[in-house]
Amino acid sequence: MGPHPVILPFRNDANTILFVGVSSVVACITDFGTSDYYAGALHGVLASLLPGTSIVDITHEIPAGDIRRAALMLWEAEPSFPEGTVFLTVVDPGVGSARMPAAFAFPRCRVVSPDNGTVTFLRERYPQFEAAALEPRRLGVEPISQTFHGRDLFAPAAARLFRGEGLNRLGPALGSPVWLPLPFFRGAESAGWDGEVLYIDRFGNAVTSIGRISNDGAALDPWLNTGARAGRLPGSARVRLPDGTRVPLRRTYADALQGGGTIALTGSNGLLEIASWRKPAASGALEPGDPVSLTTIE
């Protein structure tokens, strides 16, 4: 057997540590769930084409057809994986339609996905990239199912990329990929930042578009190219909810025991979260798309 991978911290970026190692993996993000055969079939194809390769399931529980949630999870998870990882990201409500199957090469990773905006947030991190439209003929996988491109097209393409083939071997250049609209996020240190709720996580925390915030909670460096500007966060900073309530900015979930049970804090991805002690933030009527503000003045 070869040497065990050596994992070393590479760079601490806001609340994210980028890792490097001597081996890369194939990492999966889908909305397939685990009650049907779909996720297992994906693993079966990868195991057939890449025997002995580590395959990591980031999740198969993306809400059905929720492309933006998949795009966010790809952005959130990518720094935790070794350089050279191939992300197989299949949330594909347009399977079998005119939407293009695609592959993308970014500085630290490659992604195989439908061309439906899945890599939108990764592009915000890595503006320089290459893209190709997958051609079944070049991949040697014709004919393919019209309803399961994850198994028949995307998994074989991911295997080819993992083995070191270039995008040009998979299909022609993709000149105008599809991008999702970016979440609302604007502002500056002088008056604070305005954003929106992106999603409610499984613990009931409302994750917002305001960030990225440094580990010490003292500075914000925008993660989106939407006009927001970097700045410092004073100790008096508060978060304003849609009903006008202002909640304090704290460091841990346990801090919600004080201050009325609802707080704001910096999540592990560097984005501002709204949390309540032992009850979902969503129970306070927070939903995706709701406006929130991080105020820096009284």
Residue, then its C-alpha position, 0 to 999 in steps of 0.5 A: m500500500g502507498p503512503h497515508p495522505v498527509i494533511l496539513p493546514f494551508r491557509n486560514d481564510a475567515n472561518t475556513i482552513l484550506f487543506v492540502g494532501v498527497s491524494s485527492v478524492v471524488a466528492c458528491i453533492t446531489d439531491f438524490g436522497t438515500s431511499d432510492y437506488y440513485a446515489g448507490a448507482l453513482h457510487g457503483v459507476l465511480a467504483s467501476l471506473l476508479p477502483g480504490t479511489s476515495i469517494v466522499d458523499i458531502t450530501h445527497e440531501i439537497p432539497a429536490g431541484d434546489i440548484r442554489r442550495a447545491a451551489l452554496m454547499l459546493w462553495e462551503a465544502e470546497p476548501s475542506f478538500p485536498e487540491g485536485t478534488v473532483f466535485l460531482t455535483v448533480v442537482d439537475p431538474g432540467v435533465g434530458s432538456a436543452r441544458m448543457p452538461a458541463a465540466f469546469a476547471f478551477p485553480r484548486c479543483r474540478v467540477v462536473s455538473p449541469d450547466n445550470g449555475t451550480v458553480t456560481f459561488l465557486r466562481e466568486r472565489y476563483p474568477q479564473f476558470e475553464a469550462a467545457a460542454l460534455e459530449p457523450r461521443r467523446l466520453g464513449v458513453e452513448p446511448i445514455s438515459q434521458t433521466f439519469h445523466g448523473r450515472d450515465l454521463f456525469a460520473p464517467a466524466a468525473a472519472r476521466l477528469f480524476r484520471g488527469e484528462g483535460l477538459n478538451r478531451l471531454g468536449p468543446a469549450l463552453g463560452s457562456p456558462v449559466w450563472l445564478p443571480l447573486p444574493f442581495f449583499r451591499g453596504a460598508e463600514s460607515a452604515g453597516w451591511d444589508g443582506e438576505v437569509l440564504y437558507i435555514d440549516r438543519f439546526g434551525n439557524a438562518v444563514t445569511s448573505i452577510g460575510r465573510i467575517s473574520n475569526d475574531g469577528a472584528a472585520l468583514d471582507p465581502w465574499l460576493n461581487t455585489g458592491a459591498r465593501a470591506g470594513r471593521l466591526p465595532g463591538s456595538a454592532r447589532v443585527r436587525l431582523p425584518d420585524g425591526t428587532r435588533v439582536p447582539l453579535r455573539r461568538t457561540y450558539a450557547d451565548a443565546l442563553q442570554g439576550g432573549g434567546t436570539i443572537a447573531l454569530t459568525g458561522s463556520n463558513g464565515l457568513l452571518e447566522i441568526a440562532s436561537w437557543r434550542k429552537p429554530a430561528a425560523s420559528g421567528a418567521l425567518e425564511p429564505g429571502d428575508p432581509v437582514s442588516l448588520t448595523t455598525i452604529e446605534 
